[in-house]
């Protein structure tokens, strides 16, 4: 368990004191996975909003590189683990944001 277990675990236990350990573990996983997805979705949004405006593929590649670097560094730490599933969640969040914004970027380019 990582640092999130120290924060999220007790919070979930307080919010649902009668929940089983399996249920709390499931909710913890959902919270962790959602945060991976949302963090990299926000990173992609920030990148395509300003520094990489009009270059969504470059923004996606940068998000993927950061996700791989983050998990690679975690794998080097003996108290943490690097997980390819986390990379896929990270990249999925970035892809979702870019995919949602592509129609508006395409129409803005045609009008320019």
C-alpha positions as CSV (number, residue, x, y, z in Angstrom):
1,X,0.0,0.0,0.0
2,X,1.2,3.4,-0.9
3,X,0.7,6.9,0.6
4,X,-2.9,7.0,-0.6
5,X,-3.8,4.2,1.8
6,X,-2.8,6.4,4.7
7,X,-5.3,9.1,3.6
8,X,-8.1,7.4,1.6
9,X,-8.3,4.2,3.7
10,X,-9.2,6.0,7.0
11,X,-11.5,8.4,5.2
12,X,-13.4,5.6,3.6
13,X,-13.6,3.8,6.9
14,X,-15.0,6.9,8.5
15,X,-17.6,7.5,5.7
16,X,-18.7,3.9,5.7
17,X,-18.0,2.3,9.1
18,X,-20.1,-0.8,8.4
19,X,-18.6,-1.6,5.0
20,X,-16.6,-4.8,4.7
21,X,-12.9,-4.8,4.1
22,X,-13.5,-6.0,0.5
23,X,-15.9,-3.2,-0.2
24,X,-13.4,-0.6,1.2
25,X,-10.6,-2.1,-0.8
26,X,-12.8,-1.8,-3.9
27,X,-13.7,1.8,-3.2
28,X,-10.0,2.6,-2.5
29,X,-9.0,1.1,-5.9
30,X,-11.7,3.1,-7.6
31,X,-10.5,6.3,-5.9
32,X,-6.9,5.6,-6.9
33,X,-7.7,4.7,-10.4
34,X,-10.0,7.8,-10.8
35,X,-7.2,10.0,-9.5
36,X,-4.8,8.6,-12.1
37,X,-7.3,9.2,-14.9
38,X,-8.2,12.7,-13.7
39,X,-4.6,13.9,-13.1
40,X,-3.4,13.1,-16.5
41,X,-6.6,14.4,-18.1
42,X,-5.9,17.7,-16.4
43,X,-2.3,17.6,-17.5
44,X,-3.4,17.1,-21.1
45,X,-5.9,19.9,-20.7
46,X,-3.3,22.3,-19.4
47,X,-0.9,21.3,-22.2
48,X,-3.4,21.7,-25.0
49,X,-4.8,24.9,-23.5
50,X,-1.5,26.8,-23.7
51,X,1.9,25.5,-24.5
52,X,0.9,22.8,-27.0
53,X,-2.3,24.5,-28.4
54,X,-3.1,22.9,-31.7
55,X,-0.8,20.0,-31.2
56,X,-2.9,17.3,-29.5
57,X,-0.7,14.4,-30.5
58,X,2.4,16.0,-29.0
59,X,0.4,16.7,-25.8
60,X,-0.5,13.0,-25.7
61,X,3.1,11.9,-26.3
62,X,4.3,14.1,-23.5
63,X,1.6,12.8,-21.1
64,X,2.6,9.2,-22.0
65,X,6.3,10.1,-21.4
66,X,5.5,11.6,-18.0
67,X,3.4,8.6,-17.0
68,X,6.1,6.2,-18.0
69,X,8.7,8.2,-16.2
70,X,6.6,8.4,-13.1
71,X,6.0,4.7,-12.9
72,X,9.6,3.9,-13.8
73,X,10.8,6.0,-10.9
74,X,8.3,4.3,-8.6
75,X,9.7,0.9,-9.7
76,X,13.2,2.0,-8.6
77,X,11.9,2.8,-5.1
78,X,11.9,-0.4,-2.9
79,X,8.8,0.8,-1.0
80,X,6.8,1.4,-4.2
81,X,5.9,-0.5,-7.4
82,X,5.7,0.7,-11.0
83,X,2.6,-0.6,-12.6
84,X,1.8,-0.6,-16.3
85,X,-1.9,-0.5,-15.5
86,X,-1.4,2.9,-13.9
87,X,0.3,4.1,-17.1
88,X,-2.7,2.9,-19.1
89,X,-5.0,4.8,-16.7
90,X,-2.9,7.9,-16.9
91,X,-2.8,7.8,-20.7
92,X,-6.5,7.0,-20.9
93,X,-7.3,10.2,-19.0
94,X,-5.1,12.2,-21.4
95,X,-6.7,10.5,-24.5
96,X,-10.2,11.2,-23.1
97,X,-9.6,14.9,-22.7
98,X,-7.9,15.2,-26.1
99,X,-10.7,13.2,-27.8
100,X,-13.4,15.4,-26.2
101,X,-11.7,18.5,-27.4
102,X,-10.8,17.5,-30.9
103,X,-14.1,18.5,-32.6
104,X,-13.8,22.1,-31.3
105,X,-10.2,22.4,-32.2
106,X,-10.9,21.1,-35.7
107,X,-13.7,23.7,-36.2
108,X,-11.5,26.5,-34.8
109,X,-8.7,25.6,-37.3
110,X,-11.1,25.7,-40.3
111,X,-12.3,29.1,-39.3
112,X,-8.8,30.5,-38.9
